[in-house]
């Protein structure tokens, strides 16, 4: 693949309409879409040193924008005021991280917090083991391993909407299981 060079001076002229149209179909709010595109350009400027030229400039900006959109939805769907804690998840087939919101400030950890995180990680693993096989597999790939929806859908021969239904059901089942077995 040919090497691509970044030229941020042309980003607005070349990509702003495309990025805005991409975003507005996903957030359905013009102001938020404009903000996300602006944040994408700013993040692109800050991350220019990480650009390896393995994709076109537009593709690289779209990948940044996708993360911005995901972050936007995570923020509006999260419980306000709770800090995030990353829980390591390991089993024989898969390894990864799962971002969960369960405890106070992660920078103010005590020995009790560490033990609680380990207990939560074990409880999550136990609850995942209780899910139907396909539900657990879809949940792990999407939520823990952060794989792309299209990739998972193709691998498991399911539609994207079916994937989201499965993920939702897994989350509901995990929440119920954790409520019974951990809280």
C-alpha positions as CSV (number, residue, x, y, z in Angstrom):
1,X,0.0,0.0,0.0
2,X,1.4,3.4,-0.9
3,X,2.6,5.7,1.9
4,X,0.1,8.4,2.8
5,X,1.1,11.7,4.3
6,X,-1.1,13.7,6.5
7,X,-2.1,17.2,5.5
8,X,-4.3,18.7,8.3
9,X,-4.5,22.0,6.4
10,X,-6.9,20.3,4.0
11,X,-8.9,18.2,6.4
12,X,-11.8,20.6,6.7
13,X,-12.2,21.1,3.0
14,X,-11.7,17.4,2.1
15,X,-13.3,15.5,4.9
16,X,-15.6,17.7,7.1
17,X,-18.8,17.0,5.0
18,X,-18.1,13.3,4.8
19,X,-17.4,13.0,8.5
20,X,-20.4,15.1,9.5
21,X,-22.7,13.0,7.3
22,X,-21.2,9.8,8.8
23,X,-21.8,11.2,12.3
24,X,-25.2,12.7,11.9
25,X,-26.6,9.3,10.9
26,X,-25.3,7.9,14.1
27,X,-26.1,10.6,16.7
28,X,-29.1,12.3,15.0
29,X,-28.1,15.7,16.5
30,X,-26.4,18.4,14.4
31,X,-24.6,20.2,17.2
32,X,-23.3,16.9,18.7
33,X,-22.3,15.7,15.2
34,X,-20.4,19.0,14.7
35,X,-18.7,18.7,18.1
36,X,-17.6,15.1,17.4
37,X,-16.1,16.0,14.0
38,X,-14.2,18.9,15.6
39,X,-13.0,16.6,18.4
40,X,-11.9,14.1,15.7
41,X,-9.8,16.8,13.9
42,X,-8.3,17.8,17.2
43,X,-7.5,14.2,18.2
44,X,-6.0,13.7,14.7
45,X,-3.7,16.6,15.2
46,X,-2.7,15.3,18.5
47,X,-2.1,11.8,17.2
48,X,-0.3,12.7,13.9
49,X,2.9,11.2,15.2
50,X,1.1,7.8,15.5
51,X,0.0,7.8,11.9
52,X,1.8,4.9,10.1
53,X,0.4,5.5,6.6
54,X,-1.2,2.0,6.5
55,X,-4.5,3.6,5.7
56,X,-5.7,6.7,3.8
57,X,-6.0,9.9,5.7
58,X,-9.8,9.7,5.5
59,X,-9.9,6.1,6.8
60,X,-7.6,7.1,9.6
61,X,-9.9,10.0,10.5
62,X,-13.0,7.8,10.3
63,X,-11.4,5.4,12.8
64,X,-10.8,8.2,15.2
65,X,-14.4,9.5,14.7
66,X,-15.8,6.0,15.4
67,X,-14.0,6.0,18.7
68,X,-15.4,9.5,19.5
69,X,-18.9,8.3,18.7
70,X,-18.5,5.3,20.9
71,X,-17.1,7.4,23.7
72,X,-20.1,9.8,23.3
73,X,-22.6,6.9,23.8
74,X,-20.6,5.5,26.6
75,X,-20.6,8.8,28.4
76,X,-24.4,9.4,28.0
77,X,-25.2,5.8,29.0
78,X,-22.9,5.7,32.0
79,X,-23.9,6.3,35.5
80,X,-22.7,9.8,36.2
81,X,-20.2,10.3,39.0
82,X,-18.8,6.7,39.0
83,X,-15.2,6.2,38.1
84,X,-14.2,3.5,35.7
85,X,-12.1,0.5,36.6
86,X,-10.5,-1.9,34.2
87,X,-10.9,-5.6,35.1
88,X,-8.6,-8.2,33.6
89,X,-10.4,-11.1,32.2
90,X,-8.6,-14.4,31.4
91,X,-9.8,-17.8,30.4
92,X,-8.2,-20.5,28.4
93,X,-9.5,-19.3,25.0
94,X,-9.6,-15.5,25.3
95,X,-7.8,-12.8,27.1
96,X,-8.8,-9.1,27.4
97,X,-10.0,-6.3,29.4
98,X,-13.5,-5.3,30.4
99,X,-14.3,-1.7,31.3
100,X,-16.8,-1.6,34.1
101,X,-18.1,1.1,36.4
102,X,-18.2,-0.3,39.9
103,X,-15.9,1.5,42.4
104,X,-14.7,4.9,43.4
105,X,-11.6,6.7,42.2
106,X,-9.2,4.1,40.7
107,X,-6.2,6.2,41.7
108,X,-7.3,6.0,45.4
109,X,-7.1,2.2,45.7
110,X,-6.7,0.5,49.0
111,X,-6.0,-3.1,49.6
112,X,-9.7,-3.6,50.2
113,X,-10.4,-2.1,46.7
114,X,-7.9,-4.5,45.1
115,X,-9.5,-7.5,46.8
116,X,-12.9,-6.3,45.8
117,X,-11.8,-5.9,42.1
118,X,-10.4,-9.5,42.1
119,X,-13.6,-10.7,43.6
120,X,-15.6,-8.9,41.0
121,X,-13.5,-10.3,38.2
122,X,-14.1,-13.8,39.5
123,X,-17.8,-13.2,39.8
124,X,-17.9,-11.9,36.2
125,X,-16.0,-15.0,35.0
126,X,-18.4,-17.2,36.9
127,X,-21.5,-15.4,35.5
128,X,-20.1,-15.5,32.0
129,X,-19.7,-19.3,32.4
130,X,-23.4,-19.5,33.1
131,X,-24.4,-17.8,29.9
132,X,-25.4,-19.8,26.8
133,X,-22.3,-20.5,24.8
134,X,-23.2,-18.3,21.8
135,X,-24.3,-15.4,24.1
136,X,-21.1,-15.6,26.1
137,X,-19.0,-15.8,22.9
138,X,-20.7,-12.7,21.3
139,X,-20.4,-10.8,24.6
140,X,-16.7,-11.6,25.0
141,X,-15.9,-10.7,21.5
142,X,-17.8,-7.4,21.5
143,X,-17.5,-6.1,25.0
144,X,-14.3,-7.6,26.4
145,X,-12.1,-8.0,23.3
146,X,-13.7,-4.9,21.6
147,X,-13.9,-6.6,18.2
148,X,-15.7,-4.8,15.3
149,X,-19.4,-5.6,14.9
150,X,-19.0,-6.5,11.2
151,X,-16.2,-8.9,12.0
152,X,-18.2,-10.7,14.7
153,X,-21.3,-10.8,12.6
154,X,-19.4,-12.4,9.7
155,X,-17.5,-14.9,12.0
156,X,-20.6,-16.1,13.7
157,X,-23.0,-15.7,10.7
158,X,-25.4,-13.3,12.5
159,X,-26.8,-9.9,11.6
160,X,-25.5,-6.8,13.3
161,X,-28.9,-6.2,14.9
162,X,-29.0,-9.8,16.2
163,X,-25.5,-9.2,17.7
164,X,-26.8,-6.2,19.6
165,X,-29.8,-8.2,20.9
166,X,-27.5,-10.9,22.1
167,X,-25.1,-8.4,23.8
168,X,-28.1,-6.7,25.5
169,X,-29.4,-10.1,26.7
170,X,-26.0,-11.0,28.0
171,X,-25.6,-7.7,29.8
172,X,-29.0,-8.2,31.5
173,X,-28.2,-11.8,32.5
174,X,-24.8,-10.7,33.8
175,X,-26.2,-7.9,35.8
176,X,-28.8,-10.2,37.3
177,X,-26.2,-12.9,38.0
178,X,-23.8,-10.3,39.6
179,X,-26.6,-8.9,41.7
180,X,-27.3,-12.3,43.1
181,X,-23.7,-13.5,43.5
182,X,-21.6,-10.5,44.1
183,X,-23.4,-7.5,45.5
